Amino acid sequence: MNFAKNVELIASPPKSGRIDVLVPRCLIGNGKDVLGTSIDQEGLSSIQIEWRDGVITSIKGLKEISKGPEEILLPRFTEPHAHIDKAFSWSRSSNLKGTYQEALAANLSEYELRSKDELIFSVENSLNLALVNGIRAIRSHIDSFGKSAMRDWDLLEDVRKKWQEKIFLQFVALVPLDFWQTYEGDLLAQRVASNGDLLGGVIAPPFNKRRTFQSLLHLVQLANRLNCDIDLHIDESQSCSACGLKLLLDVLGQVKNEISITCSHLSSMGLLKEKMISHLARKMAKNKLKVVALPLTNSWLLGRKNRSTLIKRPMAPIFQLQKAGVVVTVGGDNSNDAWFPLSNFDPINLMAFSMPIAHLSPWDRLGLSPFTSSAAQVLGLQWDGVFQKGSPADFILLDSNSWVKALSDRPKRRVVVNGEFLNELPKTKNQHSQMISHD
């Protein structure tokens, strides 16, 4: 199959083109543009999209065609939860038992010994893979509680400037929750807020309820004072179901909150009875909490019991949360580190693995939105990934004419960044030498 056969590049001006493609109907913003266009059983419509100077100028349906397009067009993806600072560190710090406790111990050991070159390797390797795989934005949690924290944030700020034309980067300072009550924590919070990044922390059992309540209350008050959003690792557990979430809701009942709070993982909530899940979901919607479900890492780490396979696994109850009006997205989380050894910053791979675990379907709007528009909303991006006139020409083209083929055959892909096709992986001499030294 000639992958580029339906692409027509327009000679002038640059960053322009025209293409006949299959587009998920739920990702087309204005129905008038495609009125009367057929939709196949997988929710894909035959569309012609034209762009100039990196912006979509025309969207129209292909109504009378003898043969439909053979490529699926999707927006470049948003990764709502990553850890680029520790990615690809498995060889230095593995977790062969696959447990949460072993992952935590390995992570702390790796963080204490992590060199500047190792950090650069993890970050640059992550971003290069993300770029060629079709990711346009990443929210990454950054371990920030050690003596190298400020050095790491300096380095990451340089990386952000270097990559700003290709990938939007948003960072979350990941620290023990009570760290935000210290003098050092206040200094870090001011720096994080000034850069438009987020404050983070971990709430997982076992914990002292009174002490954790006070730490969480201080964090929410601090974040509001600095006008800085929060993203918490919360209830990444198979015990004490949703106890962290309940504590967060108690805190929000006592303060005026005007910042956005994201609950990442929320795994143990899925172990509650349906009535309690619905009750908590409604309270979350009222407080405008957002959720990042992370089915790959949760399926790998949680629910382990010696040599027994547990039938009921802890995972965020995506459908129930969506039904209550909570914005839910799905993230890849860790890549080739002690927490999860198998991921690789590939959004198509994430969809293929996550959908059977979470029972999501790409031909359903609520099955596709966690990977597209909802992810963009969680990061607060200007473009939600829905195609309409005036939208950015930021695409992935998959060499496939159906969702089933796209998610099972590993199709070839082309990536369009700001109206231009990405032809090769950019590498600096310094980065190339680092990759060789780590092979």
N, C-alpha and C positions, 0 to 999 in steps of 0.2 A: 504494500500500500504506500503510495506516495504521500507522505504526511503533509507536505506543503502545497498540495495541488489546488486547494481551495482558497489559498491566500493570494490576494492581489495587493502588491505594494504600490502606493501612489508616489510617483516620482517627486512631486513637489506639493506641499512642503514636507520636510522630514518628520519622523515620528508619526507617520500616517499609514493607513492601510484599509483594506476591505476584506471581509471573510464571511463565507457561508458556514454556519455551525449549528450544532444542537445545543440548546441552552435550557436548563431547568426553568419551567414556567414560573416557579415561585421566586426566581431571581431576576425577573423582568419587572421593572418598576411601574411602567405605564402600560396598562392593558390596551389602550387605543393604538399603540405602536404595532401590536401584533394581533389585532382584532381579526377573527376568522381563521387564524393559523391553527393547523391541527396540532394536537398534543398526543404523543404516543403513550403506550401503557406504562412507561417508566417516567412520565411527566416531562419529557423532553420535547421542545418545539424547534422547528427548523427556522432559523433566523439569519438574516444578513446584518452584520454590524460593520459600521464604518467609523474610523476615527482620524482626526487630524490634530497635529501638534500635541499628541498625547492625551486627547480628550475625545470621548464618544460624541459623534455628530449626528449619527443616524442609526435607528434600529427599526427594522421592518421584517415582517413575516414572509417566508417563502411559501406561497400558496399553490403554485402550479409548477411542480418539479417532477421530472421523470425518476430521479434518484436522489434520495436525501443526502444531507451532509454526512461525512464520516468522521467528524471530530466533535468532541464535547468541549465547550468553552465554559470555564469557571473563573471566578475572580481569584486573584492571588490570595492565598489564605492568611489568616491571622492565628498565630500560636498563642493561646491565652495563659499558658502555664508551662514554663521551661526552667531549666537550671543549667545555663550555658557555662557557668563558672566551674562546674564539676563534670561536664559531659566528657565522655571518652576517657574516663579515669579508671575503668574496670581493671585494666592490666596492672595498675598501681595499687588498687584497693578493691578487691572483689568481695562478693558475698555469695559463696557457693550454696549456703543453706537457704537463701532466699527469704529470710525472715526480716521483719521490721527492725527487731532489736539488733541483728547482725548488720543491717544496712546502716543504722544510726552509729554504731561503733566504728564501722569502716569509714563512714563519712567524716566523723570527728578526727580520726587518725589521718586521713588524707588531707583534710583542711589544715591541720597543724603543720604538715610537711610540704604543702603545695608551694612550689616555686613560682616566680614571676613568669618564667618561660612556659611552665606547665599550664598556668592560667591562660596565657596568650594562646597556646595551642588549643585548649578546650574551646575558647571563645571563637577564635577564627575558624576552626574546623566546623563548629556549629553553624556559624553564619554563612559560610560558603555552601554547606549542604542545604541550608534553608533556602538560600537564594536560587540555586539551580532546581530545587524541588518545588518552588513556587510559593514561598512564604514572603509576605510583604511587611509583617509586623510581628514582634515577639514581646511578650511580657515575661521577663526572667527574674526569678528569685535569686538573690545573691547572698551567700553566707557572709555575715558582716559583724561577727561578734569577737573576732580575734585581733591579734596585734597587727595583722596585715590588712585590716579592713579598709583603712583610708587609702593605702597604696592601691588596693584592688579597685576602689571606686574611682581613683584618679585614672587608672588604666582603662576602666570601662567607659569613662567619659571620653577619652581619646578614641576608643573604638566606636562609640556612638557617632562622633563627628565624622569619622572615616566612612561609616556605612550609611549615613543619613539619606543619601540619594537613592539607596537601594532597599534598605530595611529599616523600618521605624522600630526603635528599641525603647522599652519601658522597663525600669528595674524596680524590684521590691527588696527592701532591706530585711533579710531574714535573720532574726535574732531570738534568743529566749525572751519570753513576754515581759519579764520583770526588768530586762535591760533598759527599757524605755523610761524607767523611773530614775536612772542614774544620770550623773552629769555628762558622761560620755554618750549616753543614749540621747540626751537632749541635743547635743552638738550634732550627732549623726542625723537626727530627725530634721534639724534645721537645714542641713545640707541636702538631704533627700527631697524635702519640700521645695527648696529653691530650684531644683532641677526638674520639677514636675513628676517625680517618681513617687513610690508608695512605701508606707510603713507596713511591716509584716511581723509574723510571729507564729508560734505553734501552740495549739490547745489540743492536747491528746491525753487520755487517761493513762495512768492515775495522776490526779492533781488535787491539791488542796483547794477546795471550792472557794473559801473566803479569800485566800491569798490571790488566787487566779482572778476572782471577781474584781479585786482592787487593782490588779495589774491591767486588766482589760478595760476597766473604767478609766484609768489614767491614760491608756493608749488612745481611746476614743476621744477623750477631752483634748489630749495633745494634738491629735490629728485635726480636730476641728479648729483649734487655735491657729494651726499652721496652714489650714485649708489644704490638707494632704490626705489623699485617699488611702484606704487600708485593704490589704489582701492577706487573709489568714489561712494557714494550714490548720484545718479544724476537723476534729472527729475522724482523723485517718486511723480508724481502729475497728476492731470487731467486738469491743466490749463497751459498757456504759453508753448505750445507744443515744446519740445526739446530745450528750451531756454538755459538750462545749457550745453547741448551738443554743441550747436552753439558757446557758449562762450569758451568752452574747445578747439574747433577746431580753433577759432581765436587766442587763446594763443599759440597753437602748430604751428601756422603759423608764429610766431615771435621768437621762440626759437628752438635750436637744441635739440631734445629729443632722448635719447638713453636708456631710461628705459621703462618698460612695464606699460601700464595704462589700468586698467579695469573699465568699466562703469557698475555699478550695478543698477538694476531696469530699467532705461531708458524707463519708462512706457509711458510718454506722447508723445514720438516719434511715437508711434503707432496711434496717433490721427491725424497725418499729412496726407496730400494728397500723393498718391502713388509716384508721380513724385519727391516730396521733400524727401520722405523717401529714395528713390533710390539714390538721389543726396548725401544726408548726409551719407548713408551707404558706398558709394564709397569713400568719403573723410575719413571715419573711417578706411576703409581697407587700404588706402594709408598711414595713420598714425599708422597702426598696433594696433588699439584699440581693446580690447576684451570686451565681454559683458556677464554679468550674468543676465539672465531673472529670475524673481521671481514671477511667476503667482499666487501662493497661497496667499501670503500677499497682492499683488496688487489687486486681486479680492476681498479680504476681506475689505481692507481699502479704496480703491479708487472707484470713480464713485458713491458714495452715495449722494442722494438728497432727504432729508426728507423721505416721504413714497413712493417715485417713484423709479421704477427700470429702470436704464439706460440701453439701448440696446447696446450702444457702450462703451466698457470698455478700459481704458488705460492699455496697456501692450506692452512690447518690441516686435517689428515686427520681430520675429525670422527668418521666411523664407526669408524675403527681405534682412536681414543682412547676412544670410548664402549665399544667391545668389551673394552678392557683395564680398564674400571672408572673411567676419568677423567671427572670432571664437566666437561661442555662446554656453553657457552652461546654464543649469537650476538648480537653487538652492532652498533649503528649507526655508532659511531665519530664521524667528523666530519660537520658540517652546514654546507653553504654556505661553506666556507673553502678555503684553498689546498690542503688535503689531499684534500678531496672536495666537489664543488660541488652535489651533487644531493639530499642527504638533508634531512629536515625533522622529526625527532622524531616520526615516525608508525610505531608498531610493526606495523600492518597492512601498510603500504608496505614496511617492512623485510622482513617475511615474504614478500611477493609477489616482491620482487627477489632475496632471498637463496636461497629454496628452489630455483629452477632452477639457480643457480650451484653450490650445494652438494648438489644432489640430495636435499633433505629433503622429506618429505611430511607435511602436517598431520594426516592420518588415521593416521599411525604414531606410537606413543608416543615413540620416540627421535627422530622428526622434529619433534614439537611441543615436547618438553621443553626444547630449547635456548632457546626463546623464552618459556618460562613457569617451570616449577618449578626448572630448573637455574639460570636467571638469578637467581631468588630465593635459591637456595642459595649461589651465589658471593658475593652481598652479605651473606649471613648474616642474612637477614630472618626474623622470627618466623613469618610465614605463607608457605608455599611455593607458594601459588597453587592448591592442590588444594581443591575444594569439599567441605565436610562441616559437620555441625552444630557451631556455635561459631566457624566461620570468619568473617572480616570480610565485610561486604556491600560489597565493592569490585569493581565489574563494568564490563565494556564490553558493550553490546548492539549487535549488528550486524544491520541490516535485510536479512537474507539467510537462506535455508534450506539453503545448501550451502557447503562450503569453496571450491569452484571459483568460485561467484558472489561470495563474500565477498572473494576475493583478486584478482578481475579486474574487478568492476563498481564498485569504490569505493562501497560501501554507506553509507547514513547510519548514524550511530552515536550512542548515548546513553551517557553515563558516569555511574556511580553511585559516589559517594565517601562512605564511612562511612554507607551506607544512604540517602543523599539524591541525587537527580538533579542533575547539574551543568547549569545552564540557560544560563549565559553566561560569556564570558571575562572574568575580573576584571582591571580596569586601574586603576591609580592615576593621578592627574592628572600626576604627574611622569613616569611611564612613558609616558603617552599623548603628552606633548610630545616625549619622546625618540624615539618611533616616527615621529612626524611629521617631526622634523628629520633622520632618517636615510633617509627614503623618497626 
